């Protein structure tokens, strides 16, 4: 398939939040009066620059992430999406997702985003328990979260809720109550994350009290997964669950090693050329740095992915999927025969982390639990290094 014929994902980053949560290591910034008009003008200009570089491409998915994109003026989101559709060919069934926090997802905001063309919303609930939300530093309570999900399901085609578990003072019963409340709203997609104390975050510097020990956290995780599976949810990705075949198509594009543009402050992208050469691009992280680079006319910096790294980069993504990957998918994505990673596949299978099947290899439950170690088997030598995994 030529690059022009390959579906393309588009990630648009909105960098501002009302406050910074204690666990957050995303590219999020607090500003009383962010320069919204200038920033969205820069996003549109960067899109025009990409159109000049790439020529015509078909956009299969758009994801507006952050930060807190539900803080953005809906008319600016509408102008941005119209610009993207005018520059690129937007698929008739394109999935267009916007991340929202319950406290900034009012009826008028939500209706404005729906009118702008957003058809999927991902709501950052984390928990419905008011005490846990206060500990996490969230700006909403459980009632506001439930109202936001009801609004999302009424105004948009599809919706997701983010939930966290292994929270300070949370036992299995509390975690299962959160799952039950999300399910009762009528959702068909959930993202479930283990609380992590990421370096540089407030929680890493001053951990909250009553964090569960590793065994207790594992018990909570097992209980959450068991309840979801028993009620007909499918864990199709290490942190994502769907019912009735619901999937986040944008994120699947990452895990299937597809091409995507990253536009905005701190955004990353991956583009594959006709000869199979893969390039990764990244923008300055801060809004100020990004806007300054845009004024100079060149916000992003690219690097060619070395051929020796392609197998690892493919595995870092594909091994997040419950269905795993096939030899043909590996060879198409990397230009290498599957024998290039035969020793690593054998080692993973011997440890019970991968299961060979007729159509390829799939992570086992233990492989999912030890995903960081599984991916590390494929790091080019030297040196072997531990990799921090992040969902997109």
C-alpha positions as CSV (number, residue, x, y, z in Angstrom):
1,X,0.0,0.0,0.0
2,X,1.4,3.4,-1.0
3,X,1.7,6.1,1.7
4,X,-1.0,8.1,0.0
5,X,-3.4,5.2,0.2
6,X,-2.7,4.4,3.9
7,X,-5.2,5.7,6.4
8,X,-3.8,8.4,8.6
9,X,-4.6,9.3,12.2
10,X,-4.5,12.9,13.4
11,X,-3.7,13.8,17.0
12,X,-4.4,17.4,18.0
13,X,-3.0,18.5,21.4
14,X,-4.7,21.0,23.7
15,X,-2.2,21.8,26.4
16,X,-4.1,23.6,29.2
17,X,-5.9,22.4,32.4
18,X,-7.6,24.1,35.3
19,X,-5.3,22.4,37.7
20,X,-2.6,19.7,37.6
21,X,-3.6,16.4,39.3
22,X,-1.1,14.8,41.6
23,X,-0.6,11.7,39.4
24,X,-0.5,13.5,36.0
25,X,2.7,13.3,33.8
26,X,1.0,14.4,30.6
27,X,1.9,17.5,28.7
28,X,-0.5,19.7,30.6
29,X,-0.1,23.4,31.7
30,X,-2.1,25.7,34.0
31,X,-2.8,29.2,32.7
32,X,-5.4,31.7,33.9
33,X,-5.9,33.2,30.4
34,X,-4.4,30.9,27.8
35,X,-3.9,32.4,24.3
36,X,-6.6,30.3,22.7
37,X,-7.0,32.2,19.4
38,X,-3.3,32.3,18.7
39,X,-2.9,28.7,19.6
40,X,-5.7,27.4,17.4
41,X,-4.4,29.6,14.5
42,X,-1.0,27.9,15.0
43,X,-2.6,24.5,14.9
44,X,-4.3,25.3,11.6
45,X,-1.0,26.6,10.2
46,X,0.8,23.4,11.2
47,X,-1.9,21.4,9.4
48,X,-1.3,23.4,6.3
49,X,2.4,22.7,6.5
50,X,1.8,19.0,6.8
51,X,-0.5,19.1,3.8
52,X,2.3,20.6,1.8
53,X,4.7,17.9,3.0
54,X,2.5,14.9,2.6
55,X,0.2,15.7,-0.3
56,X,-3.3,14.2,-0.2
57,X,-3.9,11.7,2.5
58,X,-7.1,10.2,4.0
59,X,-7.8,10.9,7.6
60,X,-9.4,7.9,9.3
61,X,-9.4,9.2,12.8
62,X,-8.9,12.5,14.7
63,X,-8.2,12.6,18.4
64,X,-8.2,15.9,20.4
65,X,-6.3,15.2,23.6
66,X,-4.6,17.1,26.4
67,X,-4.6,18.7,28.8
68,X,-8.3,19.3,29.0
69,X,-9.7,19.9,25.5
70,X,-13.2,20.4,26.9
71,X,-12.0,23.8,28.1
72,X,-11.5,24.9,24.4
73,X,-14.1,27.2,22.8
74,X,-16.2,24.9,20.6
75,X,-16.1,27.4,17.7
76,X,-12.3,27.1,17.6
77,X,-12.6,23.4,17.6
78,X,-15.1,23.6,14.7
79,X,-12.8,25.8,12.7
80,X,-9.9,23.4,13.3
81,X,-11.8,20.3,12.3
82,X,-13.1,22.1,9.2
83,X,-9.5,23.1,8.3
84,X,-8.4,19.4,8.7
85,X,-11.3,18.2,6.5
86,X,-10.5,20.8,3.8
87,X,-6.8,20.0,3.7
88,X,-7.1,16.2,3.8
89,X,-9.7,13.7,2.7
90,X,-11.8,12.9,5.8
91,X,-13.3,9.4,5.7
92,X,-17.1,9.3,5.7
93,X,-17.0,7.2,8.9
94,X,-14.1,9.1,10.5
95,X,-13.9,8.7,14.3
96,X,-13.4,12.1,15.9
97,X,-12.7,11.9,19.6
98,X,-12.4,14.7,22.2
99,X,-11.2,14.2,25.7
100,X,-13.3,15.9,28.4
101,X,-13.2,16.4,32.1
102,X,-16.6,16.3,33.8
103,X,-16.2,19.8,35.4
104,X,-15.7,21.5,32.0
105,X,-18.2,19.5,30.0
106,X,-21.4,21.5,30.4
107,X,-24.5,21.1,28.2
108,X,-23.5,24.1,26.1
109,X,-19.9,23.0,25.7
110,X,-20.9,19.4,24.8
111,X,-23.5,20.6,22.3
112,X,-20.9,22.9,20.7
113,X,-18.5,20.1,20.3
114,X,-21.1,17.8,18.8
115,X,-22.0,20.6,16.3
116,X,-18.3,21.0,15.4
117,X,-18.2,17.3,14.2
118,X,-16.9,15.5,17.3
119,X,-18.6,12.0,17.4
120,X,-16.8,10.3,20.3
121,X,-16.0,11.6,23.8
122,X,-13.5,10.2,26.3
123,X,-14.4,11.4,29.8
124,X,-11.8,11.5,32.5
125,X,-13.8,10.1,35.4
126,X,-11.1,8.2,37.3
127,X,-13.5,7.4,40.1
128,X,-17.1,8.1,41.2
129,X,-16.0,8.2,44.9
130,X,-15.9,11.8,46.2
131,X,-13.1,11.0,48.7
132,X,-10.9,9.3,46.2
133,X,-11.5,12.1,43.7
134,X,-10.4,14.7,46.3
135,X,-7.2,12.6,47.0
136,X,-6.4,12.5,43.3
137,X,-6.8,16.3,43.1
138,X,-9.7,16.1,40.6
139,X,-11.9,19.2,40.1
140,X,-15.2,17.2,39.9
141,X,-17.3,14.9,42.2
142,X,-19.1,11.7,41.5
143,X,-22.4,13.3,40.6
144,X,-20.7,15.6,38.1
145,X,-19.0,12.6,36.5
146,X,-22.3,10.7,36.1
147,X,-24.0,13.7,34.6
148,X,-21.1,14.1,32.1
149,X,-21.4,10.5,31.0
150,X,-25.1,10.8,30.6
151,X,-24.6,13.9,28.5
152,X,-21.9,12.2,26.4
153,X,-24.1,9.2,25.6
154,X,-27.0,11.5,24.7
155,X,-25.2,13.9,22.4
156,X,-22.5,11.7,20.8
157,X,-22.4,8.5,18.9
158,X,-19.9,6.9,21.3
159,X,-18.3,7.5,24.6
160,X,-15.5,6.2,26.8
161,X,-14.8,6.6,30.5
162,X,-11.3,6.5,32.1
163,X,-11.2,4.8,35.4
164,X,-8.2,4.3,37.8
165,X,-7.7,1.6,40.3
166,X,-5.2,0.8,43.1
167,X,-5.9,4.2,44.5
168,X,-5.0,5.4,48.0
169,X,-7.4,3.7,50.4
170,X,-9.3,1.9,47.7
171,X,-10.1,-1.7,48.2
172,X,-11.6,-4.2,45.7
173,X,-15.1,-3.3,46.7
174,X,-14.7,0.4,46.0
175,X,-13.0,-0.4,42.7
176,X,-15.8,-2.7,41.6
177,X,-18.4,-0.1,42.6
178,X,-16.7,2.4,40.2
179,X,-16.9,-0.2,37.4
180,X,-20.5,-0.9,38.2
181,X,-21.4,2.7,38.1
182,X,-19.7,3.3,34.8
183,X,-21.5,0.3,33.3
184,X,-24.8,1.4,34.7
185,X,-24.5,4.6,32.6
186,X,-24.7,2.5,29.4
187,X,-21.1,2.8,28.3
188,X,-19.7,0.3,25.8
189,X,-16.0,1.3,26.2
190,X,-13.8,1.7,29.3
191,X,-10.2,2.5,29.8
192,X,-8.9,1.1,33.1
193,X,-5.5,2.3,34.4
194,X,-3.4,1.3,37.4
195,X,-2.3,4.4,39.4
196,X,1.4,4.9,38.8
197,X,3.7,7.3,40.6
198,X,5.4,8.7,37.5
199,X,8.7,10.5,37.9
200,X,8.4,14.2,38.3
201,X,4.8,14.2,39.4
202,X,3.6,15.6,42.7
203,X,2.7,12.1,43.8
204,X,6.2,10.8,43.1
205,X,7.7,13.6,45.2
206,X,5.2,13.2,48.0
207,X,3.2,9.9,47.7
208,X,-0.3,10.0,49.2
209,X,-1.0,8.0,52.3
210,X,-2.7,4.6,52.2
211,X,-1.3,3.4,48.9
212,X,-2.0,-0.3,48.5
213,X,1.1,-2.5,48.5
214,X,1.8,-4.5,45.3
215,X,-0.1,-7.6,46.4
216,X,-3.2,-5.6,47.4
217,X,-3.0,-3.6,44.2
218,X,-2.8,-6.8,42.2
219,X,-5.8,-8.1,44.0
220,X,-7.8,-5.0,43.1
221,X,-6.7,-5.3,39.5
222,X,-7.7,-9.0,39.4
223,X,-11.1,-8.2,40.8
224,X,-11.7,-5.4,38.3
225,X,-10.7,-7.6,35.3
226,X,-12.7,-10.6,36.6
227,X,-15.9,-8.5,36.9
228,X,-15.5,-6.9,33.5
229,X,-14.9,-10.3,31.8
230,X,-17.8,-11.9,33.7
231,X,-20.2,-9.2,32.4
232,X,-19.2,-9.6,28.8
233,X,-16.5,-7.0,28.4
234,X,-13.5,-7.8,26.1
235,X,-10.0,-6.7,27.0
236,X,-8.8,-6.0,23.5
237,X,-5.8,-3.8,24.6
238,X,-3.8,-3.9,27.8
239,X,-5.8,-1.0,29.3
240,X,-8.9,-0.9,27.1
241,X,-12.2,-2.8,27.4
242,X,-15.1,-2.9,24.9
243,X,-18.6,-4.4,24.6
244,X,-20.3,-5.3,21.4
245,X,-17.2,-4.8,19.4
246,X,-16.6,-1.2,20.5
247,X,-13.0,-0.1,20.0
248,X,-11.1,3.1,20.0
249,X,-10.0,3.2,16.3
250,X,-7.6,6.0,16.8
251,X,-5.6,4.2,19.5
252,X,-5.7,1.0,17.4
253,X,-3.9,3.0,14.7
254,X,-1.0,3.4,17.2
255,X,-0.9,-0.2,18.3
256,X,-1.0,-1.4,14.7
257,X,2.0,0.7,13.9
258,X,0.1,3.0,11.6
259,X,0.9,6.5,10.5
260,X,-0.3,9.5,12.4
261,X,0.3,13.2,12.6
262,X,0.9,14.9,15.9
263,X,-0.1,18.6,15.8
264,X,0.3,21.0,18.7
265,X,2.5,21.6,21.8
266,X,4.5,18.4,22.6
267,X,2.7,16.3,20.0
268,X,4.5,13.4,18.4
269,X,3.8,11.8,15.0
270,X,5.0,8.9,12.8
271,X,5.1,8.9,9.0
272,X,6.2,6.1,6.7
273,X,7.7,6.9,3.3
274,X,7.2,5.0,0.1
275,X,10.5,3.1,0.6
276,X,9.4,2.0,4.1
277,X,11.5,4.5,5.9
278,X,9.8,5.6,9.1
279,X,10.1,9.0,10.5
280,X,9.1,10.3,14.0
281,X,8.3,13.9,14.5
282,X,7.9,15.9,17.7
283,X,7.0,19.5,18.6
284,X,8.3,21.8,21.5
285,X,6.6,20.7,24.7
286,X,5.4,24.0,26.2
287,X,2.7,26.2,24.6
288,X,5.1,29.1,24.6
289,X,7.9,27.2,22.9
290,X,5.5,25.7,20.4
291,X,4.0,29.1,19.5
292,X,7.5,30.6,19.1
293,X,8.5,27.8,16.8
294,X,5.3,28.3,14.8
295,X,6.1,32.0,14.4
296,X,9.5,30.9,12.9
297,X,7.6,28.6,10.5
298,X,9.0,25.2,11.6
299,X,7.4,23.8,14.8
300,X,8.4,20.1,14.5
301,X,11.7,18.2,14.4
302,X,12.0,14.8,12.7
303,X,14.3,11.8,13.1
304,X,14.6,8.7,10.9
305,X,13.8,5.5,12.9
306,X,16.9,3.3,12.4
307,X,16.1,0.0,10.8
308,X,17.6,-1.8,13.8
309,X,14.9,-0.1,16.0
310,X,11.9,-1.0,13.9
311,X,11.3,-4.4,15.3
312,X,11.3,-3.0,18.9
313,X,9.1,-0.1,18.0
314,X,6.6,-2.5,16.3
315,X,6.6,-4.8,19.4
316,X,6.2,-1.9,21.8
317,X,2.9,-1.2,20.1
318,X,1.6,-4.6,18.8
319,X,2.1,-6.4,22.2
320,X,-0.4,-4.1,23.8
321,X,-3.1,-5.8,21.7
322,X,-4.8,-9.0,23.0
323,X,-4.9,-10.4,19.5
324,X,-1.2,-9.9,19.1
325,X,0.3,-9.9,15.7
326,X,1.0,-12.1,12.7
327,X,4.3,-12.6,10.8
328,X,2.9,-10.8,7.8
329,X,2.0,-7.8,9.9
330,X,5.5,-7.7,11.3
331,X,7.2,-8.1,8.0
332,X,5.0,-5.4,6.3
333,X,5.6,-2.9,9.1
334,X,9.4,-3.4,9.5
335,X,10.5,-4.8,6.1
336,X,12.2,-7.6,8.0
337,X,11.5,-11.3,8.1
338,X,10.1,-12.7,11.3
339,X,13.2,-14.7,11.8
340,X,14.9,-11.4,12.8
341,X,13.1,-11.7,16.2
342,X,12.9,-15.5,16.4
343,X,15.2,-15.8,19.5
344,X,13.2,-13.1,21.4
345,X,9.9,-14.8,20.4
346,X,11.2,-18.1,21.7
347,X,12.4,-16.6,24.9
348,X,9.0,-14.9,25.5
349,X,7.1,-18.1,24.8
350,X,9.4,-20.1,27.2
351,X,8.7,-17.6,30.0
352,X,4.9,-17.9,29.4
353,X,4.6,-14.3,28.2
354,X,3.7,-15.0,24.5
355,X,1.5,-17.8,23.1
356,X,2.3,-19.0,19.6
357,X,-0.8,-19.6,17.5
358,X,-1.5,-20.5,13.9
359,X,-2.0,-16.9,12.9
360,X,0.9,-15.4,14.9
361,X,1.7,-14.6,18.6
362,X,-0.5,-13.3,21.4
363,X,0.4,-12.0,24.8
364,X,-0.7,-14.2,27.7
365,X,-2.3,-12.7,30.8
366,X,1.1,-13.0,32.4
367,X,2.6,-11.2,29.4
368,X,0.2,-8.4,29.9
369,X,1.0,-8.2,33.6
370,X,4.8,-8.0,32.7
371,X,4.4,-6.0,29.5
372,X,7.4,-3.8,30.2
373,X,9.6,-6.8,30.6
374,X,8.1,-8.5,27.5
375,X,8.8,-5.4,25.3
376,X,12.3,-5.1,26.7
377,X,13.2,-8.5,25.2
378,X,13.1,-6.8,21.8
379,X,15.3,-3.7,22.6
380,X,18.3,-3.7,20.2
381,X,21.5,-4.5,21.9
382,X,23.5,-2.8,23.3
383,X,22.3,-1.6,25.8
384,X,19.2,-3.3,27.1
385,X,17.1,-0.7,28.8
386,X,13.7,-0.6,30.6
387,X,11.0,1.2,28.7
388,X,8.3,3.3,30.2
389,X,5.0,2.5,28.5
390,X,2.3,5.2,28.0
391,X,-1.0,5.0,26.4
392,X,-1.8,7.5,23.7
